[in-house]
Amino acid sequence: MRSIWNGSIGFGLVNIPVKLYSGVHSSSLDLDMLDERDHANIRFKRVNEKTHKEVAYEHIVKGYFLKDRYIVLDEHDFEEVKPEKTKLIEIENFVNIAEISPIYYETSYYTQPDTQGKRAYVLLLKALMKSKMAGVARFVLRNSENLCVIHPMNGIIVITKIRFQEEIRDTKEVELKEAVTINPKELEVGLALIKQYTSAFNIDSFKNDYSNELLKIINAKAKGKRATVKKIKPKKAVSEDLYDQLMESLNKRA
């Protein structure tokens, strides 16, 4: 596995040299777009929407549409706002990670300490584990400033990128416009249903069924066969009444 970033974690006045490795990869199948006639790859071109002619990369500029026209930005503009190139992930404060809503999470990176930073690395790791806290920090990756939480997992320190507050849309746009009344009996059965389905979280029990079934079809077609895929159909409740549906669910799980 190749590192994607080299730098240090700043823990007070202690700098811990680390390398970052991508902690995730997609489980979706990498499908190419092909011409159905000869299975040649489809390539995309940069085309001027007015002339319909291809534009060379060196003639492409970036712009922001403001009111009724584009404001074009040049390299100097981007340099002005580019964050200072730093190799430091400096912890600004510590928080209870349970206080961070899942909507903020993006992607995670594994860290590995350099030889000279192992003792400081293990100190931070053990301190995070014992305190049950996570560090909040900023760092620059690919010329962009990122917010992240620093937390322990399986004996290593993990850096998980989180979104800034301004990236989260206001829920007011989708909130209920009218009051909905739930009677105590319905709520009681709803809580009982939650209790019945409650178990310890085990990520291994959740698989990407879509990709797995699609791969079966691909392997079968490669052999000139047709795979039989069992489709899971959603079960429909007999009654339209909410309470009856809850009770039916409860009895079915029992």
Backbone as numpy.savetxt, mean C-alpha at the origin, in Angstrom:
# Nx Ny Nz CAx CAy CAz Cx Cy Cz
18.69 -10.22 -2.96 17.83 -9.02 -2.96 18.73 -7.78 -2.96
18.44 -6.85 -3.86 19.27 -5.66 -4.01 18.70 -4.51 -3.20
19.59 -3.79 -2.51 19.13 -2.65 -1.71 18.71 -1.51 -2.63
17.72 -0.72 -2.18 17.23 0.40 -2.99 17.64 1.74 -2.41
18.24 1.73 -1.21 18.60 2.99 -0.55 19.65 2.69 0.51
20.66 3.53 0.59 21.69 3.44 1.63 21.70 4.74 2.41
21.75 4.66 3.72 21.79 5.86 4.53 21.84 5.51 6.00
21.23 6.34 6.83 21.26 6.11 8.28 19.92 6.44 8.91
19.62 5.77 10.01 18.49 6.14 10.85 19.04 7.01 11.96
18.46 8.19 12.13 18.90 9.10 13.19 18.08 8.87 14.44
18.72 8.38 15.50 18.06 8.08 16.77 18.72 8.98 17.83
18.14 10.20 18.02 18.82 11.18 18.87 20.11 11.60 18.20
21.22 11.50 18.92 22.54 11.83 18.36 23.23 10.61 17.78
22.53 9.46 17.78 23.11 8.23 17.26 22.66 8.03 15.81
23.62 7.81 14.92 23.32 7.51 13.53 23.57 6.02 13.28
22.55 5.34 12.73 22.65 3.90 12.50 22.68 3.64 10.99
23.85 3.33 10.42 23.93 3.07 8.98 23.10 1.85 8.60
22.21 2.02 7.60 21.35 0.91 7.17 21.19 0.90 5.65
20.76 -0.24 5.15 20.33 -0.37 3.76 18.84 -0.71 3.78
18.11 -0.19 2.78 16.68 -0.50 2.66 16.46 -1.48 1.53
15.58 -2.44 1.80 15.19 -3.43 0.80 13.66 -3.42 0.70
13.16 -3.57 -0.50 11.71 -3.60 -0.66 11.13 -4.77 0.11
10.13 -4.49 0.94 9.54 -5.54 1.77 8.33 -6.19 1.14
7.90 -5.70 -0.02 6.69 -6.25 -0.65 6.92 -6.43 -2.16
6.12 -7.30 -2.74 6.07 -7.41 -4.20 4.66 -7.81 -4.58
4.27 -7.50 -5.79 2.90 -7.74 -6.22 2.64 -9.23 -6.43
1.44 -9.67 -6.04 1.06 -11.06 -6.29 0.18 -11.17 -7.53
-0.04 -10.03 -8.19 -0.81 -10.05 -9.45 0.08 -10.54 -10.58
-0.51 -11.20 -11.55 0.26 -11.70 -12.69 0.60 -10.55 -13.62
1.81 -10.58 -14.16 2.28 -9.53 -15.06 1.83 -9.87 -16.48
0.72 -9.28 -16.91 0.17 -9.57 -18.23 0.52 -8.45 -19.22
0.93 -8.83 -20.42 1.26 -7.87 -21.46 0.06 -7.68 -22.38
-0.03 -6.49 -22.97 -1.07 -6.21 -23.96 -0.53 -6.62 -25.33
-1.33 -7.44 -26.06 -0.88 -7.98 -27.34 -1.90 -7.68 -28.43
-1.42 -7.66 -29.68 -2.31 -7.59 -30.83 -2.88 -8.99 -31.03
-4.22 -9.11 -31.03 -4.83 -10.44 -31.11 -4.51 -11.17 -32.41
-4.10 -10.41 -33.45 -3.85 -11.03 -34.75 -2.53 -11.79 -34.81
-1.46 -11.23 -34.21 -0.16 -11.91 -34.29 0.56 -11.98 -32.95
-0.13 -11.56 -31.87 0.41 -11.59 -30.50 1.67 -10.73 -30.34
1.81 -9.70 -31.19 2.92 -8.75 -31.03 2.61 -7.81 -29.88
3.64 -7.39 -29.14 3.45 -6.49 -28.01 2.92 -5.13 -28.48
2.03 -4.57 -27.68 1.51 -3.23 -27.96 2.44 -2.21 -27.30
2.89 -1.25 -28.07 3.77 -0.20 -27.55 3.01 1.13 -27.53
3.26 1.93 -26.51 2.60 3.23 -26.41 3.54 4.34 -26.85
2.98 5.29 -27.59 3.77 6.42 -28.07 3.28 7.71 -27.43
4.19 8.69 -27.32 3.84 10.02 -26.82 3.39 10.83 -28.04
2.08 11.12 -28.10 1.52 11.75 -29.29 0.88 13.09 -28.94
1.12 14.08 -29.78 0.49 15.39 -29.65 -1.00 15.23 -29.99
-1.89 15.60 -29.06 -3.32 15.37 -29.29 -3.89 16.23 -30.41
-3.19 17.31 -30.79 -3.68 18.17 -31.88 -3.17 17.69 -33.24
-1.86 17.43 -33.33 -1.27 17.04 -34.62 -1.29 15.53 -34.83
-1.47 14.77 -33.73 -1.45 13.30 -33.76 -0.09 12.75 -34.17
0.93 13.59 -34.05 2.30 13.15 -34.37 3.05 12.82 -33.09
3.99 11.87 -33.21 4.78 11.47 -32.06 5.72 12.60 -31.65
5.89 12.79 -30.34 6.75 13.86 -29.82 8.00 13.24 -29.19
9.15 13.74 -29.60 10.41 13.24 -29.03 10.49 13.61 -27.55
11.10 12.73 -26.77 11.13 12.94 -25.32 11.74 14.29 -24.94
12.77 14.73 -25.68 13.44 15.99 -25.35 12.57 17.22 -25.58
11.45 17.05 -26.28 10.55 18.17 -26.54 9.34 18.17 -25.59
9.34 17.28 -24.64 8.21 17.19 -23.71 8.52 18.00 -22.45
7.58 18.87 -22.06 7.71 19.64 -20.84 6.53 19.30 -19.92
6.61 19.70 -18.69 5.54 19.42 -17.73 4.82 20.72 -17.38
3.50 20.61 -17.22 2.73 21.80 -16.90 1.57 21.49 -15.98
1.08 22.51 -15.30 -0.06 22.40 -14.39 -1.20 23.24 -14.93
-2.37 22.62 -15.07 -3.51 23.35 -15.62 -4.13 24.23 -14.54
-4.03 25.54 -14.71 -4.53 26.51 -13.74 -5.57 27.40 -14.41
-6.80 27.30 -13.93 -7.93 28.07 -14.48 -8.18 27.71 -15.93
-7.59 28.42 -16.86 -7.90 28.17 -18.27 -6.68 27.90 -19.14
-5.51 27.72 -18.51 -4.29 27.49 -19.30 -3.26 26.70 -18.51
-2.28 26.19 -19.22 -1.20 25.44 -18.59 -0.07 26.38 -18.17
0.42 26.18 -16.95 1.62 26.87 -16.49 2.77 25.87 -16.61
3.70 26.17 -17.51 4.79 25.23 -17.80 5.92 25.41 -16.80
6.42 24.30 -16.28 7.53 24.31 -15.31 8.80 23.83 -15.99
9.92 24.47 -15.66 11.20 24.03 -16.22 12.04 23.37 -15.13
13.21 22.90 -15.51 14.08 22.17 -14.58 14.44 23.02 -13.36
14.61 24.31 -13.55 14.96 25.20 -12.44 13.86 25.21 -11.38
12.60 25.21 -11.84 11.47 25.21 -10.90 11.48 23.95 -10.03
11.75 22.82 -10.66 11.79 21.56 -9.92 12.97 21.52 -8.94
14.09 22.09 -9.36 15.26 22.14 -8.49 15.01 22.99 -7.26
14.22 24.06 -7.44 13.93 24.98 -6.33 13.21 24.27 -5.18
12.30 23.37 -5.52 11.49 22.72 -4.48 11.99 21.33 -4.11
12.98 20.83 -4.84 13.48 19.48 -4.57 14.04 19.42 -3.15
13.64 18.40 -2.37 14.18 18.30 -1.01 15.68 18.10 -1.03
16.32 18.65 -0.02 17.78 18.50 0.08 18.13 17.02 0.11
19.06 16.64 -0.77 19.45 15.24 -0.87 20.11 14.82 0.44
19.42 13.99 1.19 19.96 13.57 2.48 19.92 12.06 2.58
20.80 11.52 3.35 20.87 10.08 3.56 20.50 9.75 4.99
19.62 10.56 5.56 19.27 10.37 6.97 17.76 10.23 7.14
17.35 9.16 7.81 15.96 8.98 8.22 15.92 9.39 9.68
15.59 10.64 9.92 15.69 11.18 11.28 14.35 11.05 12.02
14.38 10.31 13.12 13.18 10.12 13.92 12.82 11.43 14.61
11.61 11.92 14.36 11.17 13.19 14.93 10.43 13.00 16.25
9.68 11.91 16.37 9.02 11.60 17.64 8.59 10.14 17.64
8.09 9.68 18.77 7.62 8.30 18.90 6.13 8.31 19.22
5.41 7.35 18.64 3.95 7.28 18.83 3.54 5.84 19.05
2.33 5.68 19.54 1.71 4.36 19.61 1.22 4.03 18.21
1.75 2.99 17.59 1.43 2.69 16.20 -0.05 2.38 16.01
-0.72 1.97 17.08 -2.16 1.68 17.00 -2.97 2.95 16.73
-2.36 4.12 16.98 -3.06 5.38 16.75 -3.04 5.81 15.28
-2.26 5.11 14.45 -2.16 5.47 13.03 -3.19 4.67 12.25
-4.13 5.36 11.62 -5.19 4.70 10.86 -4.59 3.96 9.65
-5.12 2.78 9.32 -4.62 2.03 8.16 -4.67 2.81 6.85
-5.52 3.82 6.75 -5.62 4.58 5.49 -4.32 5.31 5.16
-3.47 5.53 6.17 -2.22 6.25 5.93 -1.11 5.35 5.35
-1.23 4.04 5.51 -0.13 3.15 5.13 0.04 3.02 3.62
1.30 3.00 3.17 1.61 2.80 1.76 2.37 1.50 1.54
3.70 1.55 1.65 4.51 0.36 1.39 5.63 0.25 2.43
6.18 -0.94 2.56 7.17 -1.18 3.62 8.53 -1.59 3.06
9.58 -1.25 3.81 10.94 -1.60 3.44 11.63 -2.26 4.64
12.40 -3.31 4.37 13.19 -3.94 5.42 14.53 -3.21 5.54
15.04 -3.14 6.75 16.35 -2.50 6.95 17.37 -3.55 7.37
18.61 -3.29 6.98 19.74 -4.15 7.37 20.89 -3.25 7.79
21.43 -3.44 8.99 22.49 -2.53 9.45 23.85 -2.86 8.83
24.68 -1.83 8.67 26.07 -2.07 8.32 26.78 -2.64 9.54
27.93 -3.22 9.33 28.67 -3.88 10.41 28.91 -2.95 11.59
29.32 -1.70 11.31 29.67 -0.78 12.39 28.44 -0.24 13.13
27.24 -0.51 12.59 26.04 0.02 13.24 25.17 -1.02 13.90
25.67 -2.25 14.02 24.84 -3.35 14.52 24.38 -3.15 15.96
25.26 -2.69 16.83 24.89 -2.54 18.25 23.82 -1.46 18.43
23.99 -0.34 17.72 23.00 0.74 17.80 21.67 0.29 17.18
21.75 -0.50 16.12 20.56 -1.02 15.45 19.77 -1.92 16.41
20.47 -2.84 17.07 19.81 -3.77 18.00 19.26 -3.01 19.20
19.97 -1.97 19.63 19.47 -1.15 20.74 18.12 -0.52 20.37
18.04 0.11 19.18 16.79 0.73 18.74 15.70 -0.33 18.59
16.04 -1.46 18.01 15.08 -2.55 17.81 14.48 -3.00 19.14
15.35 -3.25 20.11 14.87 -3.73 21.42 14.07 -2.65 22.16
14.50 -1.39 22.01 13.79 -0.29 22.66 12.38 -0.14 22.08
12.26 -0.30 20.76 10.94 -0.23 20.11 10.05 -1.39 20.56
10.64 -2.56 20.67 9.88 -3.75 21.07 9.40 -3.62 22.52
10.29 -3.17 23.39 9.96 -3.08 24.81 8.95 -1.96 25.09
9.11 -0.83 24.39 8.22 0.31 24.62 6.89 0.17 23.88
6.87 -0.76 22.88 5.69 -0.92 22.01 5.34 0.39 21.29
6.38 1.15 20.96 6.21 2.41 20.25 6.83 2.32 18.86
6.51 3.30 18.02 7.09 3.39 16.67 7.60 4.80 16.45
8.69 4.91 15.71 9.24 6.23 15.40 8.58 6.81 14.16
8.38 8.11 14.16 7.86 8.81 12.97 9.01 9.64 12.41
9.25 9.51 11.11 10.41 10.17 10.51 10.11 10.59 9.08
11.02 11.40 8.51 10.97 11.76 7.10 12.26 11.29 6.45
12.18 10.98 5.16 13.40 10.67 4.42 13.16 10.93 2.94
14.24 11.09 2.20 14.16 11.39 0.77 14.46 10.11 -0.01
13.50 9.72 -0.86 13.66 8.56 -1.72 13.24 8.95 -3.12
14.12 8.76 -4.08 13.87 9.13 -5.49 13.43 10.59 -5.61
14.16 11.47 -4.94 13.96 12.92 -5.01 12.65 13.41 -4.39
11.94 12.56 -3.68 10.71 12.97 -3.02 10.82 12.79 -1.52
10.23 13.75 -0.79 10.21 13.63 0.67 9.10 12.67 1.07
9.41 11.76 1.97 8.45 10.76 2.40 8.31 10.77 3.91
7.11 10.49 4.37 6.83 10.33 5.79 6.80 8.82 6.06
7.29 8.41 7.22 7.32 6.97 7.50 7.23 6.69 8.99
6.90 5.44 9.30 6.97 4.96 10.68 8.04 3.88 10.73
8.78 3.87 11.83 9.87 2.91 12.03 9.43 1.97 13.14
9.27 0.70 12.80 8.71 -0.24 13.78 9.38 -1.61 13.67
9.31 -2.41 14.73 9.94 -3.73 14.71 9.02 -4.79 14.11
9.62 -5.79 13.45 8.86 -6.93 12.95 9.79 -8.11 12.73
9.50 -9.22 13.38 10.27 -10.45 13.20 11.78 -10.26 13.36
12.15 -9.46 14.35 13.57 -9.31 14.67 14.33 -8.33 13.81
13.64 -7.52 13.01 14.31 -6.46 12.24 13.52 -5.16 12.38
14.13 -4.06 11.94 13.44 -2.77 11.90 12.86 -2.58 10.51
11.59 -2.22 10.47 10.89 -2.01 9.20 10.54 -0.53 9.06
10.76 0.00 7.87 10.37 1.37 7.53 9.11 1.29 6.67
8.00 1.82 7.17 6.75 1.80 6.40 6.35 3.21 6.02
6.30 3.48 4.72 5.88 4.80 4.24 4.42 5.04 4.57
4.11 6.25 5.02 2.72 6.62 5.27 2.41 7.91 4.51
1.15 8.12 4.24 0.73 9.30 3.49 0.68 10.54 4.39
0.87 11.70 3.78 0.68 12.96 4.49 -0.82 13.22 4.62
-1.20 14.01 5.60 -2.61 14.29 5.85 -3.30 14.87 4.63
-2.60 15.75 3.86 -3.23 16.39 2.71 -3.53 15.41 1.58
-3.01 14.19 1.66 -3.28 13.18 0.64 -4.56 12.39 0.93
-5.12 12.58 2.11 -6.32 11.85 2.51 -7.56 12.70 2.21
-8.47 12.17 1.44 -9.68 12.91 1.09 -10.63 12.99 2.28
-11.40 14.06 2.30 -12.39 14.27 3.37 -13.53 13.27 3.20
-13.95 12.65 4.28 -15.04 11.66 4.22 -16.41 12.31 4.06
-16.47 13.63 4.18 -17.77 14.32 4.09 -18.45 14.10 2.74
-17.64 13.85 1.71 -18.20 13.67 0.36 -19.02 12.38 0.26
-18.76 11.42 1.14 -19.45 10.13 1.03 -20.24 9.77 2.28
-20.31 10.69 3.23 -21.02 10.37 4.47 -22.53 10.28 4.22
-23.22 9.55 5.09 -24.67 9.38 4.95 -25.38 10.73 5.10
-26.31 10.99 4.20 -27.02 12.26 4.21 -28.23 12.25 5.15
-28.72 11.06 5.44 -29.88 10.97 6.33 -29.58 10.01 7.47
-30.27 10.20 8.57 -30.07 9.35 9.75 -30.67 7.97 9.50
-29.96 6.93 9.92 -30.44 5.55 9.80 -30.57 4.97 11.20
-31.73 4.43 11.49 -31.98 3.88 12.83 -31.76 2.37 12.85
-30.93 1.91 13.79 -30.71 0.48 14.02 -31.29 0.15 15.38
-32.21 -0.78 15.43 -32.82 -1.08 16.73 -31.89 -1.97 17.57
-32.03 -1.96 18.89 -31.14 -2.70 19.79 -31.04 -4.19 19.48
-32.15 -4.80 19.01 -32.16 -6.22 18.70 -31.22 -6.53 17.53
-31.27 -5.68 16.51 -30.40 -5.85 15.33 -28.94 -5.68 15.72
-28.66 -4.67 16.54 -27.29 -4.43 16.98 -26.76 -5.60 17.80
-27.60 -6.15 18.64 -27.20 -7.28 19.49 -26.80 -8.49 18.63
-27.59 -8.77 17.61 -27.28 -9.90 16.73 -26.03 -9.59 15.89
-25.88 -8.32 15.47 -24.69 -7.92 14.72 -23.43 -8.13 15.53
-23.48 -7.77 16.81 -22.33 -7.96 17.70 -22.05 -9.45 17.92
-23.12 -10.25 18.02 -22.97 -11.70 18.19 -22.32 -12.32 16.96
-22.68 -11.80 15.78 -22.11 -12.30 14.53 -20.62 -11.97 14.44
-20.25 -10.76 14.88 -18.84 -10.38 14.91 -18.07 -11.30 15.85
-18.64 -11.56 17.02 -17.99 -12.43 18.00 -17.79 -13.83 17.44
-18.80 -14.31 16.70 -18.74 -15.66 16.14 -17.65 -15.78 15.07
-17.40 -14.69 14.34 -16.39 -14.71 13.27 -15.01 -14.26 13.76
-14.90 -13.91 15.04 -13.63 -13.40 15.55 -12.62 -14.52 15.74
-11.38 -14.27 15.30 -10.28 -15.22 15.49 -8.97 -14.45 15.45
-7.88 -15.11 15.82 -6.56 -14.48 15.74 -6.23 -14.24 14.27
-5.62 -13.09 13.98 -5.29 -12.76 12.59 -4.16 -13.65 12.09
-4.41 -14.35 10.99 -3.40 -15.21 10.38 -3.36 -14.90 8.89
-2.36 -14.13 8.47 -2.27 -13.68 7.09 -2.12 -14.85 6.12
-1.54 -15.97 6.58 -1.34 -17.13 5.71 -2.64 -17.75 5.23
-3.73 -17.48 5.94 -5.01 -18.06 5.56 -5.70 -17.30 4.43
-5.12 -16.17 4.03 -5.69 -15.35 2.96 -4.77 -15.43 1.73
-5.29 -15.97 0.65 -4.50 -16.14 -0.57 -5.10 -15.30 -1.70
-4.24 -14.97 -2.67 -4.71 -14.25 -3.86 -5.34 -15.28 -4.80
-6.60 -15.63 -4.54 -7.28 -16.68 -5.30 -7.40 -16.34 -6.78
-7.65 -15.08 -7.08 -7.82 -14.68 -8.48 -6.57 -15.00 -9.30
-5.40 -14.56 -8.80 -4.15 -14.81 -9.53 -3.83 -16.29 -9.61
-4.09 -17.03 -8.51 -3.81 -18.47 -8.49 -4.67 -19.22 -9.51
-5.96 -18.88 -9.58 -6.85 -19.54 -10.52 -6.51 -19.15 -11.96
-6.12 -17.88 -12.16 -5.74 -17.43 -13.50 -4.48 -18.16 -13.97
-3.54 -18.40 -13.04 -2.31 -19.12 -13.37 -2.62 -20.57 -13.77
-3.63 -21.16 -13.12 -4.04 -22.52 -13.49 -4.51 -22.56 -14.94
-5.28 -21.53 -15.32 -5.77 -21.45 -16.70 -4.61 -21.30 -17.67
-3.63 -20.43 -17.32 -2.46 -20.19 -18.18 -1.67 -21.48 -18.37
-1.41 -22.20 -17.27 -0.64 -23.45 -17.36 -1.37 -24.50 -18.17
-2.70 -24.56 -18.01 -3.50 -25.53 -18.76 -3.49 -25.20 -20.25
-3.64 -23.90 -20.58 -3.66 -23.47 -21.98 -2.30 -23.72 -22.64
-1.23 -23.59 -21.85 0.12 -23.84 -22.38 0.27 -25.30 -22.80
-0.52 -26.18 -22.18 -0.48 -27.63 -22.51 -1.60 -28.01 -23.48
-2.30 -26.98 -23.98 -3.37 -27.26 -24.92 -4.64 -27.74 -24.27
-4.78 -27.50 -22.97 -5.96 -27.96 -22.24 -6.75 -26.77 -21.73
-7.87 -27.07 -21.12 -8.70 -26.03 -20.52 -8.91 -26.36 -19.05
-8.47 -25.45 -18.18 -8.57 -25.71 -16.74 -10.00 -25.55 -16.27
-10.37 -26.35 -15.29 -11.68 -26.22 -14.66 -11.52 -25.40 -13.39
-12.15 -24.25 -13.38 -12.03 -23.35 -12.24 -13.35 -23.32 -11.49
-13.26 -23.55 -10.19 -14.46 -23.53 -9.37 -14.77 -22.09 -8.98
-15.90 -21.58 -9.47 -16.28 -20.21 -9.16 -17.03 -20.16 -7.83
-16.62 -19.21 -7.00 -17.30 -19.02 -5.72 -18.41 -18.00 -5.92
-19.64 -18.45 -5.79 -20.77 -17.55 -5.98 -21.25 -17.01 -4.64
-21.50 -15.71 -4.57 -22.00 -15.14 -3.31 -23.37 -15.72 -2.97
-23.56 -16.05 -1.71 -24.83 -16.62 -1.27 -25.81 -15.49 -0.95
-27.02 -15.66 -1.41 -28.04 -14.64 -1.21 -28.96 -15.04 -0.06
-29.27 -14.06 0.78 -30.16 -14.33 1.91 -31.57 -14.58 1.41
-32.31 -15.41 2.14 -33.68 -15.74 1.77 -34.60 -14.53 1.99
-34.40 -13.84 3.10 -35.27 -12.73 3.48 -34.62 -11.38 3.14
-35.45 -10.38 2.91 -34.97 -9.02 2.67 -34.85 -8.23 3.97
-35.37 -8.79 5.07 -35.35 -8.12 6.36 -33.96 -8.21 6.98
-33.40 -7.09 7.46 -32.05 -7.05 8.01 -31.89 -8.00 9.19
-32.86 -7.99 10.11 -32.77 -8.85 11.30 -32.78 -10.33 10.90
-33.63 -10.69 9.95 -33.69 -12.08 9.48 -32.37 -12.50 8.83
-31.78 -11.57 8.07 -30.49 -11.86 7.42 -29.40 -12.10 8.47
-29.40 -11.28 9.52 -28.41 -11.43 10.59 -28.59 -12.78 11.30
-29.83 -13.11 11.61 -30.11 -14.38 12.30 -29.73 -15.57 11.42
-30.01 -15.46 10.13 -29.67 -16.52 9.19 -28.15 -16.72 9.14
-27.42 -15.60 9.12 -25.95 -15.64 9.13 -25.42 -16.28 10.40
-26.03 -15.91 11.52 -25.62 -16.42 12.83 -25.84 -17.93 12.92
-26.98 -18.38 12.47 -27.30 -19.81 12.53 -26.46 -20.62 11.56
-26.12 -20.01 10.42 -25.33 -20.71 9.41 -23.91 -20.95 9.91
-23.38 -19.99 10.67 -22.01 -20.10 11.18 -21.93 -21.04 12.39
-23.04 -21.24 13.07 -23.04 -22.05 14.30 -22.69 -23.50 14.01
